[in-house]
Amino acid sequence: SDRFLDFACDLVRQKNGVILNMDITIICELPKIGPHREQMCTRIAEITGVDPSRISVKATTTEGLGFTGRGEGIAARASVSLFMGMIAKLDDQIDLNQTRAENDLQSLR
């Protein structure tokens, strides 16, 4: 639910934290996630404020085992990297790293 995700993000912000990236695995036989992956990433980005390029959504099956394999439900796992502390300093570092990467790309051209 978007409410649970929004609540979790608020807890991180209250502790002066920032979400660096998210890796989400959906466990189900059906529906196929591929056609919905981009829309899911976009929605998660809207809720969390994380850039969509830092969000990974993928799927797997249990090969017919358990409740997900029988089609009785869907499960999900999420792994999130957090930075807790000086947000402004991190933002400056990210900007610096992006600038360096852009400069490196320009020099290769």
Order of alpha helices (4+ residues) and beta strands (2+ residues): alpha-beta-alpha-beta-alpha-beta-alpha
